[in-house]
Amino acid sequence: MRTFANVQELKAAVGETFGPTEWRTITQEQVNLFADATDDHQWIHVDVERAKEGPFGGTIAHGYLTLSLLPTFMFEMVRVESIVMGVNYGLNKVRFPRPVPVGARVRAVGELTDVKGTPAGYLANLKMTIEIEGERRPACIAESLSLYVPAE
């Protein structure tokens, strides 16, 4: 975890890499709950027996489930103090190069690529890469935007 006293310190860290985070195991229960929450019950995610014969040899996490781990991973990497709030502003680019098999462990690394002032506060772009233990290709690469409103 890297703690910044304010957004100016964060801005000075553009180009730095943070992480890796702790490993997290993706469970079938998580995948099933995500399927219920999103109404995406495709068999490659929830039908354990059928998925054994499918293209991945077992069930896989939804891409959006993998993406939904970004806030948790970001909280493990970066903290900015002297702000009123920090909010999710959105994403610039998201790719899912490799599916995450249920039972696999994932973690993230982040690269701070930009921090710019806006009328609402400071917009930080953190390029996040979610890795799968033992795999060369990542599960997800996403440019995550956070808006930090400084305390004044």
C-alpha positions in Angstrom: 0.0 0.0 0.0 1.3 3.4 -1.0 -0.2 6.3 0.9 0.0 9.8 -0.5 -0.5 12.9 1.7 -2.5 14.7 -1.0 -3.3 14.7 -4.7 -0.1 16.7 -5.5 2.0 13.8 -4.1 -0.1 11.4 -6.2 0.5 13.6 -9.3 4.3 13.5 -8.7 4.1 9.6 -8.8 2.9 9.4 -12.4 4.8 6.7 -14.1 5.2 4.6 -11.0 4.0 1.0 -10.6 2.1 -0.3 -7.5 1.6 -3.8 -6.3 1.3 -6.6 -6.7 -1.6 -7.1 -4.5 -2.3 -10.2 -2.4 -3.5 -13.3 -4.4 -7.3 -14.0 -4.3 -8.9 -17.3 -5.2 -11.9 -17.2 -7.5 -14.5 -19.6 -6.2 -17.5 -21.2 -7.9 -19.7 -19.6 -5.2 -18.4 -16.1 -6.3 -19.2 -17.0 -9.9 -22.7 -18.3 -9.0 -23.5 -15.2 -7.0 -22.2 -12.9 -9.8 -24.4 -14.9 -12.2 -27.4 -14.3 -10.0 -26.6 -10.6 -9.6 -26.2 -10.0 -13.4 -28.6 -12.7 -14.7 -25.8 -14.2 -16.7 -26.1 -17.9 -16.2 -24.2 -19.1 -19.2 -23.1 -22.7 -18.7 -19.4 -21.9 -19.1 -19.8 -20.1 -15.8 -22.3 -22.1 -13.7 -22.6 -25.6 -15.0 -19.6 -27.4 -13.5 -20.3 -30.8 -15.2 -21.0 -29.5 -18.7 -18.1 -27.0 -18.5 -15.7 -29.9 -17.9 -16.3 -30.9 -21.6 -16.3 -27.3 -22.8 -13.5 -25.2 -24.3 -11.9 -24.3 -21.0 -12.0 -27.6 -19.3 -14.1 -26.2 -16.4 -16.1 -23.2 -15.3 -14.6 -19.8 -15.7 -15.3 -16.4 -14.1 -17.3 -13.8 -15.9 -15.0 -11.2 -17.4 -17.0 -8.5 -15.6 -16.6 -10.4 -12.3 -12.8 -10.2 -12.9 -13.2 -6.5 -13.7 -15.3 -6.0 -10.5 -12.3 -6.8 -8.4 -10.5 -3.6 -9.5 -11.8 -1.5 -6.5 -10.6 -4.1 -4.0 -7.2 -4.3 -5.7 -6.9 -0.6 -5.9 -7.6 -0.2 -2.2 -4.6 -2.5 -1.6 -2.3 -0.4 -3.7 -3.0 3.3 -3.3 -4.5 5.6 -0.7 -4.8 9.4 -1.0 -5.3 11.5 2.1 -6.5 15.1 2.4 -9.4 14.5 0.1 -13.1 15.0 0.6 -13.8 11.9 -1.4 -12.5 9.6 -4.1 -15.0 8.2 -6.6 -15.0 5.8 -9.5 -15.1 7.9 -12.6 -15.1 5.1 -15.2 -12.9 3.2 -17.5 -11.1 4.2 -20.7 -10.2 0.8 -22.1 -10.8 -2.8 -20.9 -9.5 -6.1 -22.4 -9.9 -9.7 -21.2 -6.9 -11.5 -22.8 -7.4 -14.8 -20.9 -10.3 -16.3 -19.0 -10.0 -17.0 -15.3 -10.7 -20.7 -14.4 -12.6 -21.2 -11.2 -10.1 -22.1 -8.5 -7.4 -19.9 -10.0 -5.7 -17.2 -8.0 -5.5 -13.6 -9.3 -3.7 -10.5 -8.2 -3.2 -7.0 -9.7 -0.4 -4.6 -10.5 -1.2 -0.9 -11.3 0.7 1.8 -13.2 -0.3 5.4 -12.6 -0.3 6.8 -16.1 -1.8 10.3 -15.6 -3.2 12.7 -13.0 -4.9 15.8 -14.3 -6.8 18.7 -12.7 -10.4 19.1 -13.7 -13.1 21.5 -12.4 -14.4 18.7 -10.2 -11.1 17.6 -8.8 -8.1 15.5 -9.9 -8.7 12.6 -12.4 -6.2 9.8 -12.0 -5.7 7.0 -14.6 -4.4 3.8 -13.1 -3.7 1.1 -15.7 -4.5 -2.1 -13.9 -3.3 -5.6 -14.9 -5.0 -8.6 -13.3 -2.7 -11.6 -13.4 -3.5 -15.3 -13.1 -1.1 -17.3 -11.0 1.1 -19.5 -13.3 -0.1 -17.8 -16.6 1.9 -15.6 -18.9 -1.1 -13.7 -20.3 -3.2 -11.6 -17.9 -6.9 -12.0 -17.2 -7.7 -8.3 -17.6 -6.1 -5.0 -18.5 -8.1 -1.9 -17.7 -7.5 1.8 -17.5 -9.4 2.8 -14.4 -10.3 6.4 -13.7 -10.7 7.8 -10.2 -11.7 11.3 -9.3 -10.2 12.7 -6.1 -11.7 15.8 -4.6 -9.2 17.6 -2.4 -10.1 18.9 1.0 -9.7 22.7 1.0 
